[in-house]
Amino acid sequence: MSGSAIEVTVHVTGKVRRAGVITLPAGSRVADAVQAAGGVRRGAAAGPLNLARKLVDGEQIVVGASGPAVAAPALADPAAAVLDLNAATQQQLEQLPGVGEVLARRIAEYRDSHGGFRTVEQLRDVSGIGDRKYAELKDKVHV
């Protein structure tokens, strides 16, 4: 049986007492990861983190950052890049063809509520992605 179905591994960094790679049960929240990293350092703030959000396997959580709460690789050329659906920020998703703020938010919400994408085909389950939109996106994303 694959361990990915029962646990998630995340990298917690930034203003925590013990930054590092942490493995937690599937369904854990950002707050659980921060707690497992020893909590936020004294005198520091968590920053823009949504502590209630469910974790996605393989993500990086930056505590106390003034920028995005979830770090993903920067895109050198958004038109040519292939995004990881489970690691891309909402802003990166908005760089995909035909994906605006609303659809990027729906993709991120679907990812968060379903514990991440297991297949690219799951994009079809996101409200607003029909056959034509899926055909435009399928080669520009991976899981």
C-alpha positions in Angstrom: 0.0 0.0 0.0 1.3 3.4 -0.9 2.2 5.7 2.1 0.9 8.8 0.3 -2.7 7.7 1.0 -2.2 7.8 4.8 0.4 10.6 5.2 1.7 13.8 3.8 5.3 15.1 3.8 5.8 18.8 3.9 8.8 21.2 4.3 8.2 23.8 7.0 10.6 26.7 7.0 10.9 30.3 8.1 10.1 31.6 11.6 9.6 28.2 13.3 11.7 26.7 16.1 12.7 23.5 14.1 12.5 24.0 10.4 12.6 20.9 8.3 10.8 18.1 6.4 7.9 16.7 8.4 5.6 13.7 7.8 2.1 14.0 9.2 -1.2 12.0 8.8 -3.2 12.7 5.7 -5.8 15.3 6.4 -3.5 17.3 8.7 -3.7 21.1 8.6 -1.1 23.8 8.3 -1.4 24.4 12.0 -0.4 20.8 12.7 2.7 21.2 10.5 3.7 24.5 12.3 3.2 22.8 15.7 5.3 19.8 14.6 8.0 22.2 13.6 8.1 23.5 17.2 5.7 26.4 16.7 6.2 29.9 15.6 9.4 31.5 17.1 8.9 33.8 20.0 8.1 37.4 18.9 7.4 36.2 15.3 4.0 36.1 13.5 2.8 33.3 11.2 2.3 35.8 8.3 -0.3 35.2 5.7 -0.7 31.5 6.5 -4.2 30.0 6.5 -3.6 27.7 9.5 -6.9 25.8 8.9 -6.0 24.7 5.3 -5.4 21.0 4.7 -1.8 20.1 3.8 -0.9 18.9 0.3 1.9 16.3 0.0 5.2 17.8 -1.1 4.4 21.5 -0.4 6.6 24.0 1.4 5.1 26.1 4.1 6.9 29.4 4.8 6.1 30.7 8.2 6.4 34.5 8.8 6.9 35.4 5.2 5.4 38.6 3.8 4.8 37.0 0.4 2.9 33.8 -0.6 2.3 31.4 2.3 3.0 28.4 0.1 6.2 28.5 -1.9 6.4 26.9 -5.3 9.1 27.2 -8.0 9.0 30.5 -9.9 8.0 30.3 -13.5 10.7 31.6 -15.9 8.3 31.5 -18.9 4.7 30.8 -17.8 3.6 30.0 -21.4 6.2 27.2 -21.7 6.2 25.9 -18.1 4.4 22.8 -16.8 2.9 23.4 -13.4 2.5 20.9 -10.6 -1.2 21.1 -9.7 -0.4 20.2 -6.1 2.3 22.8 -5.6 1.4 25.8 -7.7 0.2 29.0 -6.1 -3.0 30.6 -7.1 -1.0 33.3 -8.9 0.9 30.7 -10.9 -2.4 28.9 -11.8 -3.6 32.3 -13.2 -0.8 32.2 -15.7 -2.3 29.1 -17.4 -4.2 29.8 -20.6 -7.8 30.8 -20.0 -7.4 30.6 -16.2 -8.3 33.8 -14.3 -8.6 34.6 -10.6 -11.9 32.8 -10.1 -10.9 29.6 -11.9 -7.5 29.5 -10.2 -9.3 29.8 -6.8 -11.6 26.9 -7.8 -8.6 24.8 -8.7 -6.9 25.6 -5.4 -10.1 25.0 -3.4 -10.6 21.6 -5.2 -7.0 20.7 -4.4 -7.4 21.7 -0.7 -10.7 20.0 -0.2 -9.7 16.7 -1.9 -6.2 16.3 -0.4 -4.5 17.2 -3.7 -4.8 16.0 -7.3 -3.9 12.4 -7.9 -4.4 12.7 -11.7 -4.5 15.6 -14.2 -7.9 14.3 -15.3 -9.3 15.4 -12.0 -9.3 18.9 -13.4 -12.5 17.9 -15.2 -14.2 17.8 -11.8 -13.4 21.5 -11.2 -16.4 23.8 -11.9 -15.7 25.8 -15.0 -13.4 23.3 -16.7 -15.1 21.6 -19.6 -13.7 19.5 -22.5 -12.2 22.5 -24.4 -10.6 24.1 -21.3 -9.3 20.7 -20.2 -7.7 20.2 -23.6 -6.0 23.5 -23.3 -4.6 22.8 -19.8 -3.8 19.1 -19.7 -0.3 19.4 -21.3 0.6 22.5 -19.2 0.1 20.7 -15.8 1.2 17.6 -14.0 0.8 15.9 -10.6 
